[in-house]
Amino acid sequence: ADMRVAYEVEDRADGSYALRYRTLRAGAYACRVLLNGKDACVPHTVRVSAGVSDASRSIASGEGVLRATAGEAARFFIRSRDSWGNRRRVGGDQWHWALVQVDAPLNLSKDGFELLPRIAAGGIASDSHNGSYEVNFLVNAAGPYLLHLRLGGPRGPLLRGAPFETHVFPSATKGSMCELTGAGLLGAVAGAIGAVVVVARDKFGNLQLEQPPFLLHRGREEMPLAGPADSTNGGRGV
């Protein structure tokens, strides 16, 4: 595309001229000096690079920004951009990240006055030296989190859109971690309803949001338990 740049020329009154220009878009530009409509010298290629990184214009991408599974590695990327939205092509930024549990109790600071958020994971993003940064994390506790991304330090400016709402989902149900409660475990009367509550958990003890099918054994015969809707505490009434 033809991207002409506004400029001004200063006559220095000594046979030379000063050219000043300003562009907001990074890229390669052709610089031509014309005298009476003709090239006065060989055209030059001027390369304009991106400015310093601006957290408010930088972006994060990848599934790990919004979701993860307990006990499984998650990943996301950060792309540094300058104040004009130009993509940075070199590294050198320090992107600090912290994954904070929303429903966890707060920590008391050493001086006993400041309540600090419970950080489940955090650190400095890995520099790919091309303007891109990578973060890998793993947490075992399922639930809602806030993902903070800051430029330059743990109290630096937040990345555009941060903090992000990240949800960590339970892993697969583990039978040895599940619980059974209810009077139906002690027995029942033929024709009457026997109530059993199945609390399904993964291997980390996280309550399952989606209940798997359960089977009731009678001798060698298996009967699916198609009970009523899930209870509010993560269990399923049967």
Disulfide bonds with the S-S distance in Angstrom:
none
